[in-house]
Amino acid sequence: MVSIFDDMTQVTEAEVQRMLPLVDEKRRDEALRYKHLFGQFACLKSWLMLKELLTPLGINDLEMNFNEHGKPFLAHYPDVYFNLSHCKNGIAVVVDFSPVGIDIESFRQGSTALIKRTMNPAEAEWIRASADPVEAFTEFWTKKEAVVKLRGTGLVDDLHHILNGDDYRLETYINRRKRYAFSIAFSQIL
């Protein structure tokens, strides 16, 4: 189950104030630690999106624990997995019954140095030859980030070869009008 939010006109102080009483004290405190309005909004909105996806499953207890790399998981529902992501153009949340990762990114130009550091030669060539290199870079970046988040290891993987695995399935979506892409990495190991 996936939820995407991309109506960024709602990122207002009034909406943050409306959402604050809808979350628990821990999430309120976390949201208010952000100095910028968007950070507060994204923290609250992503939490409420997660709750909305979990409620039909009968899950109302969102107590979290964290793995050794800081990836959160539901303390009392070890067979339900989730992941959150946000960028200036959207917020993405996914819930599944096997490990899952999601990444959403606003279109951005990948510098030559960043492409060299994160893409293998075939990916770099694909980006350079693309009709829209900014979109192509963003697409590859979301795929790699989603796989890293699925694995829950942080950025310790070799990003040049991360898309060569067969332990996951990727889905990628591009919103050209709102200038973002998101990818979901679903576990193939059951």
C-alpha positions as CSV (number, residue, x, y, z in Angstrom):
1,M,0.0,0.0,0.0
2,V,1.4,3.4,-1.0
3,S,0.3,6.9,-0.2
4,I,1.7,10.0,-2.0
5,F,1.0,13.6,-1.0
6,D,2.1,16.3,-3.4
7,D,-0.2,19.3,-2.8
8,M,2.5,21.5,-1.4
9,T,0.1,24.5,-1.1
10,Q,-1.0,22.8,2.1
11,V,2.4,23.4,3.8
12,T,1.3,26.1,6.1
13,E,1.6,27.0,9.7
14,A,-2.2,26.6,10.1
15,E,-2.0,23.0,8.7
16,V,0.9,22.2,11.1
17,Q,-1.2,23.5,14.0
18,R,-4.2,21.5,12.8
19,M,-2.1,18.3,12.7
20,L,-0.3,18.6,16.0
21,P,-3.1,17.3,18.2
22,L,-3.7,14.4,15.8
23,V,-0.3,12.7,16.7
24,D,1.2,11.5,20.0
25,E,3.4,13.6,22.2
26,K,6.6,11.9,20.9
27,R,5.8,12.8,17.3
28,R,4.7,16.3,18.2
29,D,8.1,16.9,20.0
30,E,9.9,15.4,17.0
31,A,8.0,17.7,14.6
32,L,8.6,20.8,16.6
33,R,12.4,20.2,16.7
34,Y,12.5,21.1,13.1
35,K,13.2,24.8,12.6
36,H,11.6,25.1,9.2
37,L,7.9,24.8,8.4
38,F,8.4,22.1,5.8
39,G,10.3,19.8,8.2
40,Q,7.5,20.2,10.7
41,F,4.8,19.6,8.1
42,A,6.6,16.6,6.6
43,C,7.1,14.9,9.9
44,L,3.5,15.3,10.9
45,K,2.0,14.5,7.5
46,S,4.1,11.4,6.9
47,W,3.1,10.0,10.3
48,L,-0.6,10.6,9.6
49,M,-0.3,9.0,6.2
50,L,1.3,6.0,7.9
51,K,-1.5,5.8,10.4
52,E,-4.0,6.0,7.6
53,L,-2.4,3.0,5.8
54,L,-2.1,0.9,9.0
55,T,-5.6,1.6,10.4
56,P,-7.4,-0.8,7.9
57,L,-5.0,-3.5,9.0
58,G,-6.3,-3.0,12.6
59,I,-3.0,-1.4,13.6
60,N,-3.3,1.6,15.9
61,D,-0.2,1.1,18.1
62,L,2.6,2.8,16.3
63,E,5.3,2.2,18.9
64,M,8.6,2.1,17.1
65,N,11.9,0.3,17.6
66,F,15.0,0.8,15.5
67,N,17.5,-1.6,13.9
68,E,21.2,-1.1,14.4
69,H,21.4,1.3,11.5
70,G,18.4,3.4,12.7
71,K,15.7,2.1,10.4
72,P,12.4,2.2,12.3
73,F,10.0,-0.7,12.6
74,L,6.7,-1.4,14.4
75,A,7.5,-2.8,17.9
76,H,4.4,-5.0,18.1
77,Y,3.9,-5.9,14.5
78,P,7.1,-7.5,13.2
79,D,5.5,-8.8,10.0
80,V,4.3,-5.4,8.9
81,Y,7.0,-3.1,7.3
82,F,6.9,0.5,6.3
83,N,9.0,3.3,4.9
84,L,8.7,7.1,4.6
85,S,10.3,9.6,2.4
86,H,9.9,13.3,1.6
87,C,11.3,16.0,-0.6
88,K,10.2,19.6,-1.4
89,N,7.7,18.4,-3.9
90,G,6.1,15.5,-2.1
91,I,5.8,12.9,0.7
92,A,5.7,9.2,0.1
93,V,4.7,6.3,2.5
94,V,4.6,2.6,1.8
95,V,3.4,-0.4,3.9
96,D,3.9,-4.0,3.0
97,F,4.1,-7.5,4.6
98,S,7.8,-7.9,3.6
99,P,10.7,-5.5,3.8
100,V,10.1,-2.4,1.7
101,G,11.9,0.9,0.9
102,I,10.6,4.1,-0.8
103,D,12.3,7.3,-1.9
104,I,10.8,10.4,-3.4
105,E,13.0,13.1,-4.9
106,S,12.4,16.4,-6.6
107,F,14.1,16.6,-10.0
108,R,17.6,17.7,-9.6
109,Q,20.8,17.9,-11.7
110,G,23.4,15.4,-10.7
111,S,26.8,17.0,-10.8
112,T,29.5,15.2,-12.7
113,A,31.2,14.3,-9.4
114,L,28.0,12.9,-7.8
115,I,27.2,10.8,-10.9
116,K,30.8,9.4,-10.9
117,R,30.5,8.6,-7.2
118,T,27.1,7.0,-7.3
119,M,26.5,5.6,-10.8
120,N,28.2,2.8,-12.7
121,P,29.4,3.6,-16.3
122,A,26.3,2.2,-18.0
123,E,24.0,4.3,-15.7
124,A,26.1,7.4,-16.2
125,E,26.0,6.9,-20.0
126,W,22.2,6.4,-19.8
127,I,21.8,9.7,-17.9
128,R,24.1,11.6,-20.3
129,A,22.2,10.2,-23.4
130,S,18.8,10.8,-21.9
131,A,16.4,13.3,-23.5
132,D,16.1,14.7,-19.9
133,P,19.3,14.0,-17.9
134,V,17.8,15.6,-14.8
135,E,14.8,13.3,-14.8
136,A,17.1,10.3,-15.6
137,F,19.4,11.1,-12.7
138,T,16.5,11.5,-10.3
139,E,15.0,8.2,-11.4
140,F,18.2,6.3,-10.8
141,W,18.8,8.1,-7.5
142,T,15.3,7.1,-6.2
143,K,15.9,3.5,-7.2
144,K,19.2,3.3,-5.4
145,E,17.9,5.0,-2.3
146,A,14.8,2.8,-2.2
147,V,17.0,-0.3,-2.3
148,V,19.2,1.1,0.5
149,K,16.1,1.8,2.6
150,L,14.7,-1.6,1.9
151,R,17.9,-3.2,3.2
152,G,17.9,-0.9,6.2
153,T,21.7,-0.7,6.2
154,G,22.2,3.0,5.4
155,L,24.6,4.2,2.7
156,V,27.1,1.5,3.3
157,D,26.3,-0.4,0.0
158,D,28.3,0.1,-3.2
159,L,26.0,2.5,-5.0
160,H,27.7,1.6,-8.3
161,H,26.3,-1.9,-8.2
162,I,23.3,-1.7,-5.9
163,L,20.8,-2.1,-8.8
164,N,22.3,-5.5,-9.8
165,G,20.6,-7.5,-7.0
166,D,17.8,-10.0,-7.5
167,D,16.5,-9.8,-4.0
168,Y,14.1,-7.0,-4.7
169,R,11.6,-5.7,-7.3
170,L,11.5,-2.0,-8.2
171,E,8.6,0.2,-9.3
172,T,9.3,3.8,-10.3
173,Y,6.9,6.6,-11.0
174,I,7.6,10.0,-12.6
175,N,5.5,13.1,-12.2
176,R,6.8,15.5,-14.8
177,R,4.2,18.1,-14.1
178,K,5.2,18.4,-10.4
179,R,8.8,17.5,-11.1
180,Y,9.5,14.5,-8.9
181,A,10.1,10.8,-9.1
182,F,9.6,8.1,-6.6
183,S,10.7,4.5,-6.4
184,I,9.6,1.5,-4.3
185,A,11.8,-1.5,-3.6
186,F,9.8,-4.5,-2.6
187,S,11.5,-7.6,-1.1
188,Q,11.6,-10.7,-3.4
189,I,12.6,-12.9,-0.4
190,L,9.6,-14.2,1.5
